[in-house]
């Protein structure tokens, strides 16, 4: 999947852009409008971003879990090498690893919820100035070409700001 980014001033064009993209075969799950003026976007009934797209919850939680797993493995190895080693079985080893993994994911999630999504951090200043960001997911090259042509020909008010190739939420 490829994610395309478009910026435009204010929120007044969001409804017409959304309607035109729907007519081109793009569904709401592929459109994500983000603005400081969320109320107007919701009034216009366009698909807005979720907390998972605005915040770095998944990304930070994933990496927190990986760090927690690493620390859990090290701690479990330490326990097996200590005097307690004779009492530590495979089940206890796995349990210790799981506890550290869950704690790491939880801690990473807390860090992530307080930070904006790393994919959209570059648009922070524009969003603060009142611009609207459209994140559009294209699932095939044909769909991407159709969207690019439509945006270029009918919506010059929206400037193309880049893309994420092979977009994934977690990394």
C-alpha positions as CSV (number, residue, x, y, z in Angstrom):
1,X,0.0,0.0,0.0
2,X,1.2,3.5,-0.8
3,X,0.1,6.5,1.2
4,X,-0.2,9.9,-0.6
5,X,-0.1,13.2,1.2
6,X,-1.9,16.4,0.1
7,X,-2.2,19.7,1.9
8,X,-4.7,22.5,1.3
9,X,-5.6,25.7,3.0
10,X,-8.6,25.5,5.5
11,X,-11.3,22.9,5.4
12,X,-13.6,24.3,2.7
13,X,-12.4,22.0,0.0
14,X,-12.5,18.8,2.0
15,X,-16.1,17.8,1.1
16,X,-15.7,18.3,-2.7
17,X,-12.3,16.4,-2.7
18,X,-13.9,13.6,-0.7
19,X,-16.9,13.4,-3.0
20,X,-14.8,13.4,-6.1
21,X,-12.5,10.6,-4.7
22,X,-15.6,8.6,-3.8
23,X,-16.8,8.9,-7.4
24,X,-13.4,7.6,-8.5
25,X,-13.8,4.5,-6.4
26,X,-11.9,5.4,-3.2
27,X,-13.8,4.5,-0.1
28,X,-13.8,6.2,3.3
29,X,-11.3,3.7,4.8
30,X,-8.7,5.1,2.3
31,X,-9.3,8.7,3.1
32,X,-8.1,10.4,6.2
33,X,-8.5,14.2,6.6
34,X,-6.7,15.9,9.4
35,X,-7.0,19.5,10.6
36,X,-7.1,21.6,13.7
37,X,-10.7,22.3,12.8
38,X,-12.0,18.8,13.2
39,X,-15.6,20.0,13.9
40,X,-16.0,21.4,10.4
41,X,-14.6,18.2,8.9
42,X,-17.1,16.2,10.9
43,X,-19.9,18.6,10.0
44,X,-19.0,18.1,6.3
45,X,-19.2,14.3,6.9
46,X,-15.7,13.6,5.6
47,X,-13.6,10.7,7.1
48,X,-11.3,12.2,9.7
49,X,-8.2,10.6,11.3
50,X,-8.4,8.4,14.3
51,X,-6.1,8.6,17.4
52,X,-4.0,5.8,15.8
53,X,-3.2,8.1,12.8
54,X,-2.7,11.2,14.8
55,X,-0.6,9.8,17.6
56,X,2.4,7.5,17.6
57,X,0.7,4.9,19.8
58,X,1.2,1.8,17.6
59,X,4.8,2.6,16.5
60,X,6.0,3.4,20.0
61,X,4.1,0.5,21.5
62,X,5.6,-2.0,19.1
63,X,9.1,-0.8,19.7
64,X,8.5,-0.7,23.5
65,X,7.3,-4.3,23.3
66,X,10.4,-5.3,21.4
67,X,12.7,-3.6,24.0
68,X,10.7,-5.1,26.8
69,X,11.1,-8.6,25.2
70,X,14.9,-8.1,25.0
71,X,15.1,-7.0,28.6
72,X,12.8,-9.9,29.7
73,X,15.0,-12.4,27.9
74,X,18.1,-11.0,29.6
75,X,16.5,-10.9,33.0
76,X,15.2,-14.5,32.6
77,X,18.7,-15.6,31.5
78,X,20.1,-13.9,34.6
79,X,17.6,-15.7,36.8
80,X,18.4,-19.1,35.3
81,X,22.1,-18.4,35.8
82,X,21.6,-17.4,39.5
83,X,20.9,-19.5,42.5
84,X,17.3,-19.6,41.5
85,X,18.2,-21.3,38.2
86,X,17.3,-24.8,39.4
87,X,13.8,-23.6,40.1
88,X,13.2,-21.8,36.8
89,X,11.5,-23.9,34.1
90,X,10.6,-23.1,30.6
91,X,7.2,-21.9,31.6
92,X,8.6,-19.4,34.1
93,X,11.2,-18.2,31.5
94,X,8.4,-17.5,29.0
95,X,6.2,-15.9,31.7
96,X,9.0,-13.5,32.7
97,X,9.6,-12.6,29.0
98,X,5.8,-12.0,28.5
99,X,5.6,-9.7,31.6
100,X,8.5,-7.6,30.4
101,X,7.1,-7.5,26.8
102,X,3.7,-6.4,28.0
103,X,5.2,-3.7,30.3
104,X,7.4,-2.5,27.4
105,X,4.4,-2.3,25.1
106,X,2.4,-0.4,27.7
107,X,5.2,2.0,28.4
108,X,5.8,2.5,24.7
109,X,2.1,3.2,24.2
110,X,2.1,5.8,26.9
111,X,5.1,7.5,25.2
112,X,3.4,7.2,21.8
113,X,0.1,8.7,22.8
114,X,1.9,11.8,23.9
115,X,3.8,12.2,20.6
116,X,2.4,12.9,17.1
117,X,2.6,10.2,14.5
118,X,6.1,9.9,13.1
119,X,4.6,9.7,9.5
120,X,2.9,13.1,9.8
121,X,5.4,15.0,12.0
122,X,6.7,16.9,8.9
123,X,3.3,18.5,8.5
124,X,3.1,19.8,12.1
125,X,3.7,23.5,11.2
126,X,1.2,23.5,8.3
127,X,-1.5,21.9,10.4
128,X,-0.9,24.5,13.2
129,X,-1.4,27.2,10.6
130,X,-4.8,25.9,9.7
131,X,-4.1,23.7,6.7
132,X,-5.8,20.4,6.2
133,X,-3.9,17.2,5.5
134,X,-5.3,14.5,3.3
135,X,-3.8,11.1,3.7
136,X,-4.9,8.8,0.9
137,X,-4.2,5.1,0.8
138,X,-3.7,3.6,-2.7
139,X,-3.8,-0.2,-2.9
140,X,-2.7,-0.6,-6.5
141,X,-0.6,1.3,-9.0
142,X,-3.8,1.8,-11.1
143,X,-5.6,3.3,-8.2
144,X,-2.6,5.5,-7.4
145,X,-2.5,6.8,-11.0
146,X,-6.3,7.5,-11.0
147,X,-6.0,9.4,-7.8
148,X,-3.0,11.4,-8.9
149,X,-4.7,12.4,-12.2
150,X,-7.9,13.4,-10.4
151,X,-6.2,15.5,-7.8
152,X,-3.9,17.1,-10.4
153,X,-6.7,17.9,-12.9
154,X,-9.6,18.8,-10.5
155,X,-8.1,19.9,-7.2
156,X,-5.2,22.2,-7.8
157,X,-5.9,23.8,-4.4
158,X,-4.4,20.6,-2.8
159,X,-0.6,20.4,-3.2
160,X,1.0,17.0,-3.4
161,X,3.4,16.8,-0.4
162,X,4.9,13.3,-0.8
163,X,4.3,9.6,-0.3
164,X,5.2,6.7,1.9
165,X,6.0,3.7,-0.3
166,X,5.0,0.3,1.3
167,X,3.2,2.2,4.1
168,X,2.8,0.3,7.4
169,X,1.2,1.6,10.6
170,X,3.7,-0.1,12.9
171,X,7.1,1.0,11.5
